[in-house]
Amino acid sequence: VRPVDVAHSLVVSRSVFDHRAVVVGADRDELVAGLRELAGGAASGVVQGVAGGAGKSVFVFPGQGSQWLGMGVELLECSPVFAARMAECEAALAAFVDWSLTGV
């Protein structure tokens, strides 16, 4: 079984639990070792935590473009709240992409 397949299955088919852990490893052996450590209570290289309350959606990207031509531009111009949230999203994405969210 490939680790990526296990991770995908856990993300899309499991219930959301309050207590969570992330095992980090470069290969299968490191991941298995991390799981064993977690199960034994010695979580070296494992991130654990308790989930916070569910937040509210501010931005949903359907992947299909705007619902009508110019929709995003219109919202940026007429809604200060939308423009501020888009600026926050753009700043968060900046380290990962070489394009501007508001420029597309």
C-alpha positions as a Python dict, from the first residue, in 0.01 Angstrom:
ca = {
    (1, 'V'): (0, 0, 0),
    (2, 'R'): (136, 341, -94),
    (3, 'P'): (140, 604, 184),
    (4, 'V'): (-29, 854, -48),
    (5, 'D'): (-323, 615, -92),
    (6, 'V'): (-360, 575, 284),
    (7, 'A'): (-347, 953, 333),
    (8, 'H'): (-607, 1011, 62),
    (9, 'S'): (-842, 753, 212),
    (10, 'L'): (-807, 907, 558),
    (11, 'V'): (-887, 1254, 425),
    (12, 'V'): (-1192, 1166, 217),
    (13, 'S'): (-1351, 872, 395),
    (14, 'R'): (-1298, 915, 769),
    (15, 'S'): (-1500, 1096, 1030),
    (16, 'V'): (-1355, 1420, 1161),
    (17, 'F'): (-1228, 1369, 1517),
    (18, 'D'): (-1139, 1635, 1775),
    (19, 'H'): (-805, 1474, 1859),
    (20, 'R'): (-570, 1437, 1564),
    (21, 'A'): (-213, 1344, 1488),
    (22, 'V'): (9, 1377, 1184),
    (23, 'V'): (294, 1135, 1131),
    (24, 'V'): (577, 1277, 921),
    (25, 'G'): (816, 1048, 736),
    (26, 'A'): (1025, 1037, 419),
    (27, 'D'): (935, 677, 338),
    (28, 'R'): (715, 386, 443),
    (29, 'D'): (952, 268, 716),
    (30, 'E'): (962, 612, 882),
    (31, 'L'): (583, 639, 866),
    (32, 'V'): (535, 295, 1021),
    (33, 'A'): (788, 379, 1294),
    (34, 'G'): (602, 705, 1363),
    (35, 'L'): (271, 521, 1391),
    (36, 'R'): (422, 270, 1633),
    (37, 'E'): (567, 553, 1845),
    (38, 'L'): (232, 730, 1845),
    (39, 'A'): (50, 413, 1950),
    (40, 'G'): (305, 360, 2227),
    (41, 'G'): (276, 715, 2357),
    (42, 'A'): (628, 818, 2249),
    (43, 'A'): (545, 1054, 1965),
    (44, 'S'): (882, 1153, 1818),
    (45, 'G'): (836, 1338, 1488),
    (46, 'V'): (459, 1332, 1529),
    (47, 'V'): (237, 1640, 1543),
    (48, 'Q'): (-59, 1611, 1779),
    (49, 'G'): (-334, 1850, 1873),
    (50, 'V'): (-698, 1920, 1939),
    (51, 'A'): (-902, 2073, 1661),
    (52, 'G'): (-1054, 2414, 1715),
    (53, 'G'): (-1414, 2493, 1637),
    (54, 'A'): (-1526, 2484, 1278),
    (55, 'G'): (-1473, 2815, 1104),
    (56, 'K'): (-1697, 2985, 855),
    (57, 'S'): (-1619, 2970, 485),
    (58, 'V'): (-1500, 3301, 350),
    (59, 'F'): (-1378, 3195, 9),
    (60, 'V'): (-1482, 2901, -204),
    (61, 'F'): (-1292, 2823, -522),
    (62, 'P'): (-1508, 2606, -749),
    (63, 'G'): (-1234, 2574, -1011),
    (64, 'Q'): (-1465, 2679, -1291),
    (65, 'G'): (-1394, 3050, -1303),
    (66, 'S'): (-1643, 3318, -1217),
    (67, 'Q'): (-2013, 3258, -1254),
    (68, 'W'): (-2028, 3556, -1488),
    (69, 'L'): (-1755, 3756, -1658),
    (70, 'G'): (-1613, 4018, -1424),
    (71, 'M'): (-1782, 3884, -1110),
    (72, 'G'): (-1462, 3883, -903),
    (73, 'V'): (-1356, 4228, -1021),
    (74, 'E'): (-1700, 4365, -939),
    (75, 'L'): (-1689, 4218, -588),
    (76, 'L'): (-1338, 4357, -530),
    (77, 'E'): (-1459, 4704, -627),
    (78, 'C'): (-1790, 4711, -438),
    (79, 'S'): (-1730, 4495, -130),
    (80, 'P'): (-1457, 4608, 111),
    (81, 'V'): (-1504, 4290, 316),
    (82, 'F'): (-1453, 4068, 9),
    (83, 'A'): (-1152, 4277, -101),
    (84, 'A'): (-993, 4247, 245),
    (85, 'R'): (-1041, 3868, 257),
    (86, 'M'): (-900, 3834, -95),
    (87, 'A'): (-596, 4038, 10),
    (88, 'E'): (-545, 3800, 304),
    (89, 'C'): (-576, 3498, 73),
    (90, 'E'): (-334, 3656, -173),
    (91, 'A'): (-79, 3718, 104),
    (92, 'A'): (-114, 3358, 227),
    (93, 'L'): (-63, 3220, -125),
    (94, 'A'): (228, 3449, -215),
    (95, 'A'): (494, 3214, -76),
    (96, 'F'): (367, 2928, -292),
    (97, 'V'): (280, 3082, -629),
    (98, 'D'): (439, 3324, -873),
    (99, 'W'): (113, 3497, -966),
    (100, 'S'): (-122, 3743, -803),
    (101, 'L'): (-464, 3618, -690),
    (102, 'T'): (-624, 3952, -769),
    (103, 'G'): (-433, 3972, -1096),
    (104, 'V'): (-601, 3667, -1244),
}
